[in-house]
Amino acid sequence: MSPFLAYYGYPDMLRVRGSVVVPVMFPVLVVTIWAVLVSILNAATDNWFSIKNTLFVTLTGFVLSLLLAFKNNTSYEKHNEGRKLFATLLTASRNASRLIWVGVAEKTEADVIEKRQAIRLILAFFIAVKNHLRGQDGLQDEHGRMRVELVELIPENKRAVIMAQAQRRRQSTSAPTSPVVATVAEAAGTAAATNAATLHNRAGAGHKHHAKGYLSLNDANVPADISHFLAAWIHSMFKAEKIDSSQFGSINLAINVMVETLTSLERVATSRIPTAYVVHYKQLIWLYLLLLPFQLVPAFGPQGGLIWSPIMTFLVAFVFLGVDAIGNEIEQPFGTDAGDLPLDVYVKDLRNELEELLASNVDDLAFWSRPADPAVSIPETVVEIDEAAAEQVPVPPLPANLGK
């Protein structure tokens, strides 16, 4: 693509996916039809449907612009804060996994298995945070498939508690049984399927917008539970003298950052613009758009108003309703819309990093510091200076006023 075309907005100006054209098109067309009706009635009644005084519409448009600007700024702050918080969570997860894999001593083969399970719990925490923010329970991946190897890390007693809560929720909402249960049963047997059912998606297979602003703190908080498991395991490693006090403090600090970030993400997901503010500016924007055709008809005349008044009303409605829709789109950044944060990409990146870490050996990670054969020494780099050539290099004279 030509850089010239990209600079001036092509092909973004022709894109529909990821834009707000489709959501706002129906109300924009309603306002446009209203403008056509006003123009026809005004032409038939000799300018009876016209407002020649522009003061009201002008002041209303100015106030409406301020309200929309405030709303969109607030929504973008939430979107940006969510992005920063997930970066913090990713950093803390990387730090915790690195400290566990490198720092915890491996005295037996069981220690290696426990370390692998602890690092998988970190991945489970990250996935559970994503699903928790989207109004979902469980450890399913971006394709909706339950991660059986992660579900099995949850203790049996906790699975029973989550199962009872999920059952009550399904009875209250009449939600159908999750299809992932059958998938897990086919992959890991009936027992694993029963355990996986405890982490049932609370929203079912609803519309992709179902998670907008939805976060129930009354149900089981799977990320918080996983943090408890990690903290208890780290404490047991410290008591078994497999890590020292400094390592215990560093790993525990990383877990604390993960929990603090979870709480901050919950705050972003649950905080909304006050209802009174939203109701007032919604009423104001529709009042402005419905009165706008009465303002535009006398500006173009009886005949010109039949054409230009609906066109101008369409453009103004598209601008105002589009800006409002953008604010609604970015206010909750944890969904699955095109403009939301790529949480599935974050999960995939962390999963690949942790799988690569688990495939390595702790001793191999430090292999770079010594040669492959201890008998072979690394030659030192010697830089020879040609003194004769150096003497021929002209030296610029010192300034005459140096030191004055």
RODO-2510 file (C-alpha; in nm, 4 decimals, decimal comma):
residues 404
     n   res          X          Y          Z
     1     m     0,0000     0,0000     0,0000
     2     s     0,1186     0,3486    -0,0750
     3     p     0,2334     0,5424     0,2341
     4     f     0,0492     0,8425     0,0924
     5     l    -0,2853     0,6588     0,0987
     6     a    -0,2205     0,5160     0,4450
     7     y    -0,1358     0,8617     0,5773
     8     y    -0,4679     1,0045     0,4616
     9     g    -0,6797     0,7290     0,6143
    10     y    -0,7118     0,4625     0,3456
    11     p    -0,8244     0,1882     0,3941
    12     d    -0,9456     0,2704     0,7473
    13     m    -1,2017     0,5165     0,6143
    14     l    -1,3693     0,2314     0,4225
    15     r    -1,3668    -0,0246     0,7026
    16     v    -1,6885    -0,1461     0,8635
    17     r    -1,5516    -0,4185     1,0906
    18     g    -1,4362    -0,2644     1,4162
    19     s    -1,6246     0,0595     1,3503
    20     v    -1,9512     0,1881     1,4946
    21     v    -2,1275     0,2190     1,1586
    22     v    -2,3547    -0,0818     1,2096
    23     p    -2,4623    -0,0048     1,5711
    24     v    -2,5535     0,3569     1,4960
    25     m    -2,7052     0,3109     1,1513
    26     f    -3,0586     0,2363     1,2729
    27     p    -3,0961     0,5441     1,5007
    28     v    -2,9286     0,7593     1,2335
    29     l    -3,1825     0,6430     0,9756
    30     v    -3,4664     0,7115     1,2200
    31     v    -3,3473     1,0692     1,2648
    32     t    -3,3027     1,1068     0,8879
    33     i    -3,6586     0,9871     0,8200
    34     w    -3,7783     1,2358     1,0802
    35     a    -3,5889     1,5106     0,8966
    36     v    -3,7512     1,4098     0,5658
    37     l    -4,0946     1,4241     0,7286
    38     v    -4,0266     1,7689     0,8769
    39     s    -3,9011     1,8964     0,5387
    40     i    -4,2114     1,7708     0,3585
    41     l    -4,4470     1,9221     0,6160
    42     n    -4,2581     2,2499     0,6082
    43     a    -4,2793     2,2714     0,2275
    44     a    -4,6514     2,1873     0,2366
    45     t    -4,7360     2,4441     0,5060
    46     d    -4,5280     2,7364     0,3794
    47     n    -4,2455     2,7277     0,6402
    48     w    -4,4749     2,6599     0,9326
    49     f    -4,2374     2,3824     1,0590
    50     s    -3,9268     2,5971     1,0938
    51     i    -3,7327     2,7624     1,3754
    52     k    -3,5530     3,0747     1,2618
    53     n    -3,3982     3,1497     1,6001
    54     t    -3,0751     2,9466     1,6194
    55     l    -2,9880     3,0251     1,9820
    56     f    -3,1397     2,7130     2,1398
    57     v    -2,9898     2,4608     1,8980
    58     t    -2,6502     2,6337     1,9070
    59     l    -2,6261     2,6342     2,2869
    60     t    -2,7578     2,2792     2,3089
    61     g    -2,5000     2,1576     2,0582
    62     f    -2,2185     2,3229     2,2546
    63     v    -2,3259     2,1658     2,5844
    64     l    -2,3754     1,8292     2,4161
    65     s    -2,0235     1,8400     2,2734
    66     l    -1,8811     1,8980     2,6216
    67     l    -2,0804     1,6087     2,7662
    68     l    -1,9705     1,3700     2,4917
    69     a    -1,6075     1,4766     2,5293
    70     f    -1,6182     1,4100     2,9030
    71     k    -1,7800     1,0693     2,8527
    72     n    -1,5314     0,9588     2,5881
    73     n    -1,2325     1,0789     2,7898
    74     t    -1,3565     0,8814     3,0891
    75     s    -1,4125     0,5721     2,8753
    76     y    -1,0671     0,5942     2,7182
    77     e    -0,9068     0,6279     3,0607
    78     k    -1,0700     0,2988     3,1604
    79     h    -0,9556     0,1336     2,8376
    80     n    -0,6001     0,2585     2,8826
    81     e    -0,5926     0,1624     3,2506
    82     g    -0,7102    -0,1880     3,1649
    83     r    -0,4255    -0,2217     2,9156
    84     k    -0,1699    -0,1062     3,1729
    85     l    -0,3079    -0,3384     3,4398
    86     f    -0,2841    -0,6406     3,2120
    87     a     0,0752    -0,5464     3,1333
    88     t     0,1410    -0,5380     3,5086
    89     l    -0,0279    -0,8763     3,5517
    90     l     0,1786    -1,0234     3,2696
    91     t     0,4990    -0,8896     3,4253
    92     a     0,4127    -1,0301     3,7686
    93     s     0,3263    -1,3691     3,6151
    94     r     0,6580    -1,3806     3,4331
    95     n     0,8474    -1,2856     3,7471
    96     a     0,6700    -1,5432     3,9628
    97     s     0,7233    -1,8245     3,7114
    98     r     1,0906    -1,7359     3,6666
    99     l     1,1565    -1,7184     4,0400
   100     i     0,9804    -2,0501     4,1020
   101     w     1,1503    -2,2371     3,8187
   102     v     1,5002    -2,1100     3,8947
   103     g     1,4855    -2,0541     4,2695
   104     v     1,3016    -2,3537     4,4174
   105     a     1,5421    -2,6391     4,4901
   106     e     1,4870    -2,9741     4,3198
   107     k     1,5780    -3,2393     4,5758
   108     t     1,3567    -3,5117     4,4317
   109     e     1,1645    -3,5827     4,1148
   110     a     0,8462    -3,4861     4,2997
   111     d     0,9887    -3,1368     4,3488
   112     v     1,0187    -3,0936     3,9719
   113     i     0,6579    -3,2051     3,9259
   114     e     0,5399    -2,9616     4,1940
   115     k     0,7287    -2,6757     4,0295
   116     r     0,5665    -2,7541     3,6968
   117     q     0,2235    -2,7600     3,8587
   118     a     0,2901    -2,4282     4,0345
   119     i     0,3856    -2,2627     3,7056
   120     r     0,0752    -2,4074     3,5413
   121     l    -0,1241    -2,2556     3,8273
   122     i     0,0181    -1,9168     3,7285
   123     l    -0,1145    -1,9720     3,3761
   124     a    -0,4451    -2,0852     3,5263
   125     f    -0,4584    -1,7623     3,7287
   126     f    -0,4077    -1,5537     3,4146
   127     i    -0,6767    -1,7435     3,2213
   128     a    -0,9160    -1,7270     3,5161
   129     v    -0,8695    -1,3493     3,5394
   130     k    -0,9619    -1,3123     3,1728
   131     n    -1,2742    -1,5264     3,2092
   132     h    -1,3672    -1,3587     3,5379
   133     l    -1,3612    -1,0147     3,3760
   134     r    -1,5740    -1,1393     3,0875
   135     g    -1,8401    -1,2673     3,3226
   136     q    -1,7381    -1,6299     3,2813
   137     d    -1,6359    -1,8961     3,5292
   138     g    -1,3625    -2,1395     3,4567
   139     l    -1,0411    -2,2186     3,2784
   140     q    -1,1545    -2,2495     2,9182
   141     d    -0,9222    -2,1229     2,6483
   142     e    -0,9915    -1,8724     2,3730
   143     h    -1,1757    -2,1424     2,1739
   144     g    -1,4126    -2,2226     2,4608
   145     r    -1,2475    -2,5577     2,5366
   146     m    -1,1879    -2,6425     2,9015
   147     r    -0,8213    -2,6828     2,9973
   148     v    -0,8455    -3,0180     3,1740
   149     e    -0,4816    -3,0141     3,2869
   150     l    -0,5483    -2,6850     3,4658
   151     v    -0,8864    -2,7832     3,6095
   152     e    -0,7278    -3,0884     3,7718
   153     l    -0,4970    -2,8587     3,9704
   154     i    -0,7967    -2,7243     4,1649
   155     p    -0,8466    -2,9179     4,4924
   156     e    -1,1445    -3,1517     4,5078
   157     n    -1,3169    -2,9680     4,7938
   158     k    -1,2998    -2,6367     4,6064
   159     r    -1,4398    -2,7962     4,2939
   160     a    -1,7421    -2,9123     4,4943
   161     v    -1,8085    -2,5588     4,6219
   162     i    -1,7839    -2,4114     4,2741
   163     m    -2,0058    -2,6893     4,1379
   164     a    -2,2818    -2,6066     4,3878
   165     q    -2,2660    -2,2356     4,3029
   166     a    -2,2724    -2,3053     3,9294
   167     q    -2,5707    -2,5370     3,9743
   168     r    -2,7654    -2,2700     4,1638
   169     r    -2,6818    -2,0159     3,8964
   170     r    -2,7983    -2,2466     3,6175
   171     q    -3,1256    -2,3097     3,7991
   172     s    -3,1843    -1,9374     3,8520
   173     t    -3,1057    -1,8425     3,4927
   174     s    -3,2370    -2,1622     3,3248
   175     a    -2,9115    -2,1777     3,1326
   176     p    -2,8436    -2,4947     2,9317
   177     t    -2,5655    -2,7300     3,0296
   178     s    -2,2290    -2,6196     2,8984
   179     p    -2,1192    -2,8076     2,5853
   180     v    -1,7616    -2,8167     2,7139
   181     v    -1,8631    -3,0897     2,9608
   182     a    -1,9095    -3,3387     2,6786
   183     t    -1,5770    -3,2371     2,5273
   184     v    -1,3944    -3,2910     2,8551
   185     a    -1,5691    -3,6251     2,9057
   186     e    -1,4479    -3,7422     2,5681
   187     a    -1,0920    -3,6308     2,6382
   188     a    -1,0448    -3,7258     3,0032
   189     g    -1,3315    -3,9435     3,1233
   190     t    -1,6469    -3,8872     3,3261
   191     a    -1,4699    -3,7846     3,6490
   192     a    -1,2791    -3,5070     3,4775
   193     a    -1,5982    -3,3972     3,3055
   194     t    -1,7758    -3,3685     3,6398
   195     n    -1,4933    -3,1562     3,7750
   196     a    -1,4911    -2,9416     3,4638
   197     a    -1,8622    -2,8782     3,5042
   198     t    -1,7849    -2,6851     3,8202
   199     l    -1,6273    -2,4169     3,6069
   200     h    -1,9307    -2,3703     3,3839
   201     n    -1,9584    -2,0554     3,1785
   202     r    -2,2133    -1,8449     3,3679
   203     a    -2,3268    -1,6697     3,0524
   204     g    -2,3645    -1,9752     2,8295
   205     a    -2,3216    -1,9342     2,4568
   206     g    -2,4771    -1,5907     2,4402
   207     h    -2,4063    -1,2953     2,2197
   208     k    -2,0535    -1,1638     2,2114
   209     h    -2,1689    -0,8478     2,3907
   210     h    -2,3007    -1,0417     2,6905
   211     a    -1,9965    -0,9671     2,9062
   212     k    -2,0083    -0,5914     2,8666
   213     g    -1,9797    -0,4557     3,2162
   214     y    -2,0822    -0,7876     3,3711
   215     l    -1,8797    -0,9096     3,6659
   216     s    -2,0414    -1,0979     3,9521
   217     l    -1,8441    -1,0896     4,2731
   218     n    -2,0947    -1,3117     4,4557
   219     d    -1,9910    -1,6310     4,2755
   220     a    -1,6680    -1,8209     4,3270
   221     n    -1,3666    -1,6062     4,2490
   222     v    -1,1413    -1,8607     4,0789
   223     p    -0,8384    -1,6265     4,0400
   224     a    -0,8409    -1,5440     4,4111
   225     d    -0,8636    -1,9143     4,4972
   226     i    -0,5654    -1,9930     4,2751
   227     s    -0,3619    -1,7204     4,4459
   228     h    -0,4357    -1,8896     4,7793
   229     f    -0,3066    -2,2206     4,6437
   230     l     0,0115    -2,0572     4,5162
   231     a     0,0748    -1,8709     4,8416
   232     a     0,0246    -2,1868     5,0482
   233     w     0,2619    -2,3843     4,8258
   234     i     0,5310    -2,1167     4,8454
   235     h     0,4970    -2,1155     5,2234
   236     s     0,5391    -2,4940     5,2312
   237     m     0,8537    -2,4647     5,0178
   238     f     0,9942    -2,2123     5,2640
   239     k     0,9186    -2,4381     5,5607
   240     a     1,0877    -2,7275     5,3782
   241     e     1,3962    -2,5045     5,3281
   242     k     1,3781    -2,5352     4,9500
   243     i     1,3863    -2,1555     4,9203
   244     d     1,5469    -1,8986     5,1477
   245     s     1,3829    -1,5942     5,3015
   246     s     1,4790    -1,3588     5,0183
   247     q     1,3369    -1,5940     4,7545
   248     f     1,0216    -1,6397     4,9607
   249     g     0,9792    -1,2623     4,9828
   250     s     1,0348    -1,2117     4,6091
   251     i     0,7880    -1,4812     4,5017
   252     n     0,5325    -1,3704     4,7587
   253     l     0,5689    -1,0114     4,6348
   254     a     0,4965    -1,1230     4,2774
   255     i     0,1828    -1,3053     4,3960
   256     n     0,0750    -0,9950     4,5882
   257     v     0,1108    -0,7874     4,2707
   258     m    -0,1029    -1,0410     4,0830
   259     v    -0,3799    -1,0163     4,3439
   260     e    -0,3624    -0,6356     4,3567
   261     t    -0,3878    -0,6221     3,9791
   262     l    -0,6896    -0,8541     3,9891
   263     t    -0,8642    -0,6170     4,2298
   264     s    -0,7814    -0,3168     4,0111
   265     l    -0,9139    -0,4958     3,7029
   266     e    -1,2364    -0,5726     3,8888
   267     r    -1,2656    -0,2032     3,9708
   268     v    -1,2270    -0,1095     3,6039
   269     a    -1,4814    -0,3724     3,4974
   270     t    -1,7466    -0,2708     3,7512
   271     s    -1,7132     0,1085     3,7588
   272     r    -1,9560     0,2883     3,5305
   273     i    -2,0433     0,6485     3,4528
   274     p    -2,3200     0,7640     3,6935
   275     t    -2,6695     0,6825     3,5720
   276     a    -2,7974     1,0390     3,6101
   277     y    -2,5202     1,1633     3,3811
   278     v    -2,5895     0,8999     3,1151
   279     v    -2,9670     0,9529     3,1207
   280     h    -2,9345     1,3306     3,0953
   281     y    -2,6957     1,3405     2,8019
   282     k    -2,8948     1,0685     2,6197
   283     q    -3,2075     1,2804     2,6531
   284     l    -3,0170     1,5889     2,5438
   285     i    -2,8670     1,4260     2,2342
   286     w    -3,2068     1,3064     2,1116
   287     l    -3,3686     1,6413     2,1858
   288     y    -3,0957     1,8104     1,9823
   289     l    -3,1292     1,5723     1,6862
   290     l    -3,5096     1,5945     1,6789
   291     l    -3,5044     1,9754     1,6802
   292     l    -3,2197     2,0035     1,4292
   293     p    -3,4389     1,9615     1,1139
   294     f    -3,6571     2,2554     1,2244
   295     q    -3,3358     2,4598     1,2382
   296     l    -3,2025     2,3468     0,8987
   297     v    -3,5229     2,3843     0,6934
   298     p    -3,5281     2,7664     0,6832
   299     a    -3,1546     2,7756     0,6103
   300     f    -3,1990     2,5944     0,2758
   301     g    -3,5449     2,7234     0,1814
   302     p    -3,8659     2,5282     0,1142
   303     q    -3,7328     2,3420    -0,1913
   304     g    -3,3678     2,3048    -0,0905
   305     g    -3,4708     2,1858     0,2533
   306     l    -3,6295     1,8735     0,1020
   307     i    -3,2836     1,7568    -0,0064
   308     w    -3,0211     1,9211     0,2100
   309     s    -3,1975     1,9183     0,5445
   310     p    -3,2176     1,5337     0,5617
   311     i    -2,8600     1,5051     0,4342
   312     m    -2,7212     1,7439     0,6944
   313     t    -2,9302     1,5804     0,9665
   314     f    -2,7920     1,2409     0,8639
   315     l    -2,4332     1,3653     0,8897
   316     v    -2,4824     1,5408     1,2230
   317     a    -2,6633     1,2391     1,3697
   318     f    -2,3876     1,0077     1,2472
   319     v    -2,1245     1,2256     1,4148
   320     f    -2,2948     1,2619     1,7530
   321     l    -2,4343     0,9093     1,7784
   322     g    -2,1057     0,7667     1,6487
   323     v    -1,9018     0,9471     1,9135
   324     d    -2,1455     0,8246     2,1768
   325     a    -2,1163     0,4670     2,0473
   326     i    -1,7361     0,4870     2,0583
   327     g    -1,7539     0,5804     2,4254
   328     n    -1,9813     0,2843     2,4931
   329     e    -1,7478     0,0553     2,2986
   330     i    -1,4272     0,1373     2,4860
   331     e    -1,5845     0,1812     2,8300
   332     q    -1,5650    -0,1954     2,8931
   333     p    -1,2385    -0,3135     2,7316
   334     f    -1,2463    -0,6783     2,8434
   335     g    -1,4998    -0,8202     2,5977
   336     t    -1,4548    -0,9844     2,2586
   337     d    -1,5367    -0,6933     2,0282
   338     a    -1,2846    -0,5752     1,7713
   339     g    -1,2015    -0,2646     1,9751
   340     d    -1,1508    -0,4482     2,3046
   341     l    -0,8171    -0,5495     2,4510
   342     p    -0,6693    -0,8665     2,2932
   343     l    -0,6878    -1,0724     2,6122
   344     d    -0,6713    -1,4015     2,4223
   345     v    -0,3448    -1,2882     2,2645
   346     y    -0,2040    -1,2076     2,6083
   347     v    -0,2984    -1,5560     2,7295
   348     k    -0,1456    -1,7202     2,4229
   349     d     0,1818    -1,5303     2,4632
   350     l     0,2132    -1,6215     2,8305
   351     r     0,1237    -1,9854     2,7593
   352     n     0,3958    -2,0100     2,4944
   353     e     0,6520    -1,8499     2,7248
   354     l     0,5716    -2,0815     3,0146
   355     e     0,5745    -2,3897     2,7919
   356     e     0,9184    -2,2899     2,6689
   357     l     1,0317    -2,2352     3,0273
   358     l     0,9030    -2,5762     3,1387
   359     a     1,0804    -2,7402     2,8450
   360     s     1,4154    -2,6044     2,9661
   361     n     1,6497    -2,7265     3,2377
   362     v     1,7597    -2,4988     3,5187
   363     d     2,1249    -2,5891     3,4641
   364     d     2,0918    -2,5235     3,0913
   365     l     1,9667    -2,1705     3,1606
   366     a     2,3073    -2,0871     3,3110
   367     f     2,5020    -2,2677     3,0366
   368     w     2,5926    -1,9458     2,8601
   369     s     2,8350    -1,8516     3,1418
   370     r     3,0817    -2,1347     3,0723
   371     p     3,2169    -2,3101     2,7615
   372     a     3,0865    -2,6465     2,6486
   373     d     3,4211    -2,8156     2,7241
   374     p     3,5854    -2,6972     3,0481
   375     a     3,9255    -2,7819     2,8987
   376     v     3,8720    -2,5320     2,6195
   377     s     3,9294    -2,1727     2,7210
   378     i     3,7738    -1,8766     2,5497
   379     p     4,0497    -1,6657     2,3922
   380     e     4,0685    -1,3076     2,4981
   381     t     4,0228    -1,0410     2,2357
   382     v     4,3421    -0,8419     2,1875
   383     v     4,3310    -0,5061     2,0155
   384     e     4,6650    -0,3991     1,8669
   385     i     4,7315    -0,0288     1,8203
   386     d     4,9591     0,0928     1,5449
   387     e     5,1582     0,3598     1,7289
   388     a     5,3156     0,4922     1,4079
   389     a     4,9760     0,5448     1,2467
   390     a     4,8431     0,7009     1,5642
   391     e     5,1206     0,9616     1,5638
   392     q     5,0202     1,0718     1,2114
   393     v     4,6658     1,1571     1,3158
   394     p     4,6444     1,5394     1,3326
   395     v     4,5507     1,6808     1,6677
   396     p     4,3391     1,9995     1,6567
   397     p     4,4909     2,2958     1,8425
   398     l     4,3453     2,4019     2,1736
   399     p     4,1361     2,7214     2,1841
   400     a     4,3367     3,0309     2,2680
   401     n     4,0972     3,1404     2,5436
   402     l     4,0954     2,8019     2,7204
   403     g     4,1302     2,8519     3,0942
   404     k     4,0631     3,2272     3,0858
***
